[in-house]
C-alpha cells in the first residue's frame, strides 16, 4: 500500500539480498507508512519515478525474467483499488522511454503475473494490452500520408474502434487520463 525505493531497499537487505530487486519504482503518493495511515499523499510523490538498482545489473524481481528484463514496481495494492491516473501516466511514459532507449517492442511488455504464479499487479490494475497499445501508438509514425480516399481502419486490442476516409491519418494524437486513445483522420 505504501513505499519507496529506500523502503524497498531496506526490506530487501533485511532479508539478505544485496539491493532492491527492481530497476524503477513508481510511487502512489505514499512513500511511508505515516502518510498512508493518515491517507494524505506526500507532495510531489504521486507518480514519482525513482531509480532502483542500476539498469546494467541483473534484476531480482521474477526468476523467469531476471536475466533479460527491466523491472518496474508500481507501489500500491491494486487488488482493492485502481491505480491513480498519475501512476498510469508515469508507467506509460517510463515504458515509452525504455522501449525507445533499448529498442524494446511493446509486445515485450509483460506483467509479473504473466511470468510467475502471482496476483501482481492486481485485479484492478490496467490491462497489459492497454499499456502495450499506449507504447506502440506513441512509437508509431505520426501524420503518415495515405493514398487519396483510402479507407483507414483503427484497431486497438484486436477490436475495431473506428474508421474513416482521408488523406492523412494521425496516430496517437491524444491519450486521456484513463488511457483511452483518440485517433483523428483528416
C-alpha positions as CSV (number, residue, x, y, z in Angstrom):
1,X,0.0,0.0,0.0
2,X,2.9,2.4,0.5
3,X,6.7,2.5,0.0
4,X,9.6,4.0,-1.9
5,X,13.0,2.8,-3.2
6,X,14.5,3.4,0.2
7,X,11.8,1.4,2.0
8,X,12.0,-1.5,-0.5
9,X,15.8,-1.4,-0.5
10,X,15.8,-1.7,3.3
11,X,13.2,-4.5,3.2
12,X,15.3,-6.5,0.6
13,X,18.6,-6.0,2.5
14,X,17.0,-7.1,5.8
15,X,16.2,-10.4,4.0
16,X,19.8,-10.9,2.9
17,X,19.6,-9.5,-0.7
18,X,22.2,-7.1,-1.8
19,X,19.8,-4.5,-3.2
20,X,16.2,-3.7,-4.3
21,X,15.1,-6.2,-6.9
22,X,13.5,-3.5,-9.2
23,X,15.2,-1.1,-11.6
24,X,12.4,1.5,-11.2
25,X,9.7,2.3,-8.6
26,X,6.7,4.4,-9.3
27,X,5.1,6.0,-6.2
28,X,1.4,6.1,-5.4
29,X,1.9,9.2,-3.3
30,X,2.6,7.3,0.0
31,X,6.3,6.8,0.4
32,X,6.0,6.0,4.1
33,X,3.6,4.3,6.5
34,X,2.7,7.6,8.2
35,X,1.4,9.2,5.0
36,X,-0.6,6.1,4.1
37,X,-2.1,5.8,7.6
38,X,-3.2,9.4,7.5
39,X,-4.5,8.9,3.9
40,X,-2.6,12.1,3.0
41,X,-0.3,11.7,0.0
42,X,3.1,13.4,0.3
43,X,3.5,16.4,-2.0
44,X,5.5,15.6,-5.2
45,X,5.3,11.8,-4.7
46,X,2.2,10.8,-6.7
47,X,3.6,9.2,-9.9
48,X,7.2,9.9,-8.9
49,X,9.6,7.6,-10.7
50,X,12.6,6.5,-8.6
51,X,15.6,4.6,-9.8
52,X,16.3,1.3,-8.0
53,X,19.1,-1.0,-8.9
54,X,21.2,0.2,-11.9
55,X,19.8,-1.0,-15.3
56,X,23.1,-2.7,-16.1
57,X,22.6,-5.0,-13.1
58,X,20.6,-8.2,-13.3
59,X,17.2,-7.8,-11.7
60,X,15.8,-9.8,-8.7
61,X,12.1,-9.5,-9.4
62,X,10.9,-12.5,-11.3
63,X,13.0,-15.7,-11.6
64,X,11.7,-16.3,-15.1
65,X,12.9,-12.9,-16.3
66,X,15.6,-11.6,-14.1
67,X,18.4,-12.1,-16.6
68,X,16.9,-10.2,-19.5
69,X,14.4,-7.6,-18.4
70,X,14.0,-4.3,-16.7
71,X,11.7,-4.3,-13.6
72,X,9.2,-1.6,-12.7
73,X,7.3,-1.7,-9.4
74,X,4.2,0.4,-9.1
75,X,3.6,0.9,-5.4
76,X,0.0,0.2,-4.2
77,X,-2.5,-2.6,-3.6
78,X,-4.4,-2.9,-6.8
79,X,-6.4,-5.9,-5.6
80,X,-8.6,-3.3,-3.7
81,X,-8.4,-0.1,-5.7
82,X,-7.4,1.1,-9.1
83,X,-4.1,2.9,-9.6
84,X,-4.2,6.7,-9.7
85,X,-4.2,8.1,-13.3
86,X,-0.9,9.8,-12.5
87,X,0.7,6.4,-11.8
88,X,-0.6,5.1,-15.1
89,X,0.8,8.1,-17.0
90,X,4.2,7.7,-15.3
91,X,4.3,4.0,-16.1
92,X,3.4,4.7,-19.7
93,X,6.0,7.5,-20.0
94,X,8.6,5.3,-18.5
95,X,7.8,2.3,-20.7
96,X,7.9,4.5,-23.8
97,X,11.3,5.9,-22.8
98,X,12.8,2.5,-22.0
99,X,11.3,0.9,-25.2
100,X,12.9,3.7,-27.3
101,X,16.2,3.6,-25.4
102,X,16.7,-0.1,-25.5
103,X,14.8,-0.8,-28.8
104,X,12.2,-3.0,-27.0
105,X,9.0,-3.8,-28.8
106,X,5.7,-3.0,-27.0
107,X,4.9,-6.7,-27.4
108,X,7.7,-7.5,-25.0
109,X,6.0,-5.7,-22.1
110,X,4.9,-8.2,-19.5
111,X,3.2,-8.1,-16.1
112,X,4.6,-10.1,-13.2
113,X,1.5,-12.4,-13.4
114,X,2.4,-13.3,-17.0
115,X,5.7,-14.9,-15.8
116,X,5.0,-16.1,-12.3
117,X,2.3,-17.5,-10.1
118,X,1.2,-14.2,-8.5
119,X,-1.6,-11.8,-8.4
120,X,0.7,-8.9,-9.2
121,X,0.0,-6.3,-10.4
122,X,-3.5,-6.8,-9.1
123,X,-7.0,-7.4,-10.5
124,X,-7.8,-3.7,-10.7
125,X,-4.5,-2.6,-12.4
126,X,-4.8,-1.6,-16.0
127,X,-4.8,-4.2,-18.7
128,X,-1.4,-5.2,-20.1
129,X,-2.6,-4.8,-23.6
130,X,-3.7,-1.2,-22.9
131,X,-0.1,-0.4,-21.8
132,X,1.3,-2.2,-24.9
133,X,-1.1,-0.2,-27.1
134,X,-0.1,3.1,-25.4
135,X,3.6,2.4,-26.1
136,X,3.0,1.1,-29.6
137,X,0.9,4.2,-30.5
138,X,3.5,6.6,-29.1
139,X,6.2,4.9,-31.2
140,X,4.0,4.8,-34.3
141,X,4.8,7.2,-37.1
142,X,2.6,10.3,-37.0
143,X,1.0,12.2,-39.9
144,X,1.6,9.5,-42.5
145,X,0.3,10.3,-46.0
146,X,-2.2,7.9,-47.4
147,X,-3.4,7.4,-51.0
148,X,-6.3,9.9,-51.6
149,X,-9.6,8.5,-50.5
150,X,-8.0,5.4,-48.8
151,X,-10.2,3.9,-46.1
152,X,-8.5,3.8,-42.7
153,X,-9.5,1.4,-40.0
154,X,-8.3,1.9,-36.5
155,X,-7.8,-1.3,-34.5
156,X,-6.9,-1.4,-30.8
157,X,-6.6,-4.6,-28.8
158,X,-7.9,-6.7,-31.7
159,X,-11.1,-4.6,-31.8
160,X,-12.2,-2.1,-34.5
161,X,-12.6,1.2,-32.7
162,X,-13.1,3.5,-35.7
163,X,-12.8,4.0,-39.4
164,X,-12.9,6.8,-41.9
165,X,-11.5,8.2,-45.2
166,X,-8.9,10.9,-45.5
167,X,-5.6,11.9,-46.9
168,X,-3.7,11.7,-43.7
169,X,-4.0,9.6,-40.6
170,X,-2.7,10.9,-37.3
171,X,-1.8,8.1,-34.8
172,X,-1.8,8.6,-31.0
173,X,-3.0,12.1,-31.4
174,X,-4.4,12.2,-27.9
175,X,-4.4,9.8,-24.9
176,X,-6.6,10.8,-22.0
177,X,-6.1,10.2,-18.2
178,X,-7.8,6.8,-18.4
179,X,-5.6,5.6,-21.3
180,X,-8.3,6.0,-23.9
181,X,-6.7,6.7,-27.3
182,X,-8.2,9.2,-29.7
183,X,-7.1,9.0,-33.3
184,X,-8.0,11.6,-35.9
185,X,-8.3,11.0,-39.6
186,X,-8.1,14.1,-41.8
